[in-house]
Amino acid sequence: MAIRQLTQGLRRLGIRDEPQEEDVAESEGEGRISYTASLITQGKHRFFTLSMPSDVLAETCIVEPRNEEPIEGFQRALDERRARDIANCIDSGFGTIPSSIVLSAQTDADLQYRRTTRTLSFQKTPRAFLILDGQHRVFGFRLAKSRLRVPVVIYNGLNRTEECRLFMDINTKQRPVPNELLLDIKRLADTESGSEALYRDVFDLFDKDPNSPLFGLMSPTEKKKGKISRVTFNNALKSVGDSFSGSDATYVYEVLSSYLHACIAGLREYDLKENITNPGRIHP
């Protein structure tokens, strides 16, 4: 009874425990479908935001890689392995892809927007949209067995020059998260491998122990000049990782700490202290 009352209350507030009608594509006949969409203006550009089924995206989107279309193409070559990783992530049931696919409507789409009903309609054809951002995700949708809804941004009326400029803006003004930060938060995400967990703990001991030979020289979450990042540290530790198979972080730290104390003492003797974090500058 309480659950039923809660469900009814949520529905009165517009919150439903089932797909809403606006999420369902409406067939308009002759291969035309429509979705509820919002029209947004940013500066000189106008675009539509909506959600679409992943299989519809896979059926209606194209890419034009530069290596295949040297005159008009501007996109990078498709990495099939990356697309398959996305498909596997989706099919595992744990994958979620909240970032929007950015599209440019082509002539074949015959894109039309009705303000009164806030619906965007187009022809469901294989060349309806050109992908400006998200080609690997869309190809992953095509390879996946599962179906999901995906946020989409659609520009309309762009010429090839405008499409190319928008592609450049998207791919030069967005910066990926540093690998150092990703390594630092893997434990929170519960995605650390056994070796990564060991490297993390050893790094933290070098970073936090006042008696560490590298105390004050470590940078856990980002690259910094004159500091040792997690990425650099892990790569170095991997080269001797087999020697510490089955060892805990404290033992690895103690062995490496003794070794590094001796090495750093030698560097200081020859006035090379500044090269501790930049060994590539040391010449025989």
WODA-V879410 format. One record per pair of residues at least 24 apart in sequence whose C-alpha atoms are under 10 Angstrom apart, sorted by the first residue. I is the first residue (numbers start at 1). J is the second residue. Records with the same first field share a line. If there is no record, write none. Layout:
I: J + J
This chain:
22: 51 + 119
23: 50 + 51 + 52 + 53 + 149
24: 51 + 52 + 53
25: 51 + 52 + 53 + 119 + 121
26: 119 + 121
27: 121
28: 121 + 122 + 123
29: 123
30: 123 + 124
31: 122 + 123 + 124 + 125
32: 109 + 110 + 111 + 121 + 122 + 123 + 124 + 125
33: 119 + 120 + 121 + 122 + 123 + 124
34: 111 + 112 + 113 + 118 + 119 + 120 + 121 + 122 + 123 + 124
35: 113 + 118 + 119 + 120 + 121 + 122
36: 113 + 114 + 117 + 118 + 119 + 120 + 121
37: 113 + 114 + 115 + 117 + 118 + 119 + 120 + 121 + 152 + 153 + 154
38: 113 + 115 + 118 + 119 + 120 + 153
39: 113 + 115 + 118 + 119 + 120 + 153 + 154 + 155
40: 153
45: 155 + 156 + 157 + 158
46: 154 + 155 + 156 + 157
47: 102 + 103 + 104 + 153 + 154 + 155 + 156 + 157
48: 102 + 103 + 113 + 120 + 152 + 153 + 154 + 155 + 156
49: 100 + 101 + 102 + 120 + 151 + 152 + 153 + 154 + 155
50: 100 + 119 + 120 + 149 + 150 + 151 + 152 + 153 + 154
51: 100 + 101 + 148 + 149 + 150 + 151 + 152 + 153
52: 101 + 148 + 149 + 150 + 151 + 152
53: 141 + 147 + 148 + 149 + 150 + 151 + 152
54: 137 + 138 + 139 + 140 + 141 + 142 + 144 + 146 + 147 + 148 + 149 + 150 + 151
55: 138 + 141 + 142 + 143 + 144 + 145 + 146 + 147 + 148 + 149 + 150
56: 124 + 125 + 126 + 138 + 141 + 142 + 147 + 149
57: 101 + 103 + 124 + 126 + 128 + 129 + 131 + 137 + 138 + 139 + 141 + 142 + 149 + 150 + 152
58: 126 + 135 + 137 + 138 + 139 + 140 + 141 + 142 + 143
59: 124 + 125 + 126 + 127 + 128 + 129 + 138 + 139 + 141 + 142
60: 108 + 109 + 123 + 124 + 125 + 126 + 127 + 128 + 129 + 130 + 131
61: 103 + 104 + 105 + 106 + 124 + 125 + 126 + 127 + 128 + 129 + 130 + 131 + 135 + 138 + 139
62: 103 + 106 + 126 + 127 + 128 + 129 + 130 + 131 + 132 + 135 + 138 + 139
63: 127 + 129 + 130 + 131 + 132 + 133 + 134 + 135 + 139
64: 130 + 131 + 132
72: 160 + 161 + 164
73: 160 + 164
74: 132 + 160 + 163 + 164 + 165 + 167 + 168
75: 131 + 132 + 133 + 135 + 164 + 167 + 168
76: 135
77: 135 + 136
78: 135 + 136 + 139
79: 135 + 136 + 139
80: 136 + 139 + 140 + 143
81: 136 + 140
82: 136 + 137 + 139 + 140
83: 135 + 136 + 137 + 138 + 139 + 140 + 141 + 142 + 143 + 144
84: 136 + 137 + 139 + 140 + 141 + 142 + 143 + 144
85: 136 + 137 + 140 + 143 + 144
86: 136 + 137 + 138 + 139 + 140 + 141 + 143 + 144
87: 136 + 137 + 138 + 139 + 140 + 141 + 142 + 143 + 144 + 145 + 146
88: 140 + 141 + 143 + 144 + 145 + 146
89: 140 + 144
90: 140 + 141 + 143 + 144 + 145 + 146 + 147 + 148
91: 141 + 143 + 144 + 145 + 146 + 147
92: 144 + 145 + 146
93: 146
96: 148 + 149 + 150
97: 137 + 148 + 149 + 150 + 151
98: 149 + 150 + 151 + 152
99: 134 + 137 + 150 + 151 + 152 + 153
100: 133 + 134 + 137 + 150 + 151 + 152 + 153 + 154
101: 131 + 132 + 133 + 134 + 135 + 137 + 138 + 150 + 151 + 152 + 153 + 154
102: 129 + 130 + 131 + 132 + 133 + 134 + 135 + 151 + 152 + 153 + 154 + 155 + 166 + 167 + 170
103: 128 + 129 + 130 + 131 + 132 + 133 + 134 + 135 + 152 + 153 + 154 + 155 + 156 + 163
104: 128 + 129 + 130 + 131 + 132 + 133 + 153 + 154 + 155 + 156 + 157 + 158 + 159 + 160 + 162 + 163 + 166
105: 129 + 130 + 131 + 154 + 155 + 156 + 157 + 158
106: 130 + 155 + 156 + 157 + 158 + 159
107: 156 + 157
109: 156
110: 156
111: 154 + 155 + 156 + 157
112: 156
120: 154
129: 154 + 155 + 156
130: 154 + 155 + 163
131: 163 + 167
132: 163 + 164 + 165 + 166 + 167 + 168 + 170 + 171
133: 166 + 167 + 168 + 170 + 171
177: 222
178: 221 + 222 + 223 + 231
179: 221 + 222 + 223 + 229 + 230 + 231
180: 219 + 220 + 221 + 222 + 223 + 229 + 230 + 231 + 232
181: 220 + 221 + 222 + 223 + 229 + 230 + 231
182: 221 + 222 + 230 + 231
183: 220 + 221 + 222 + 230 + 231 + 234
184: 220 + 221 + 222 + 230 + 231
185: 221
195: 234 + 237 + 238 + 241 + 245
196: 234 + 238
197: 249
198: 234 + 237 + 241 + 247 + 248 + 249 + 250 + 252
199: 230 + 233 + 234 + 235 + 237 + 238 + 241 + 249 + 252 + 253
200: 230 + 233 + 234 + 249
201: 248 + 249 + 250 + 252 + 253
202: 233 + 234 + 237 + 248 + 249 + 250 + 251 + 252 + 253 + 254 + 256
203: 228 + 229 + 230 + 233 + 234 + 237 + 249 + 253
204: 230 + 249 + 253
205: 249 + 250 + 252 + 253 + 254 + 257
206: 253 + 254 + 256 + 257
211: 257 + 261
212: 253 + 254 + 256 + 257 + 258 + 260 + 261
213: 256 + 257 + 258 + 259 + 260 + 261 + 262 + 263 + 264 + 265 + 276
214: 257 + 260 + 261 + 264 + 276 + 277
217: 276 + 277
218: 277
225: 277 + 278
226: 274 + 275 + 276 + 277 + 278
227: 276 + 277 + 278
228: 276 + 277 + 278
229: 277
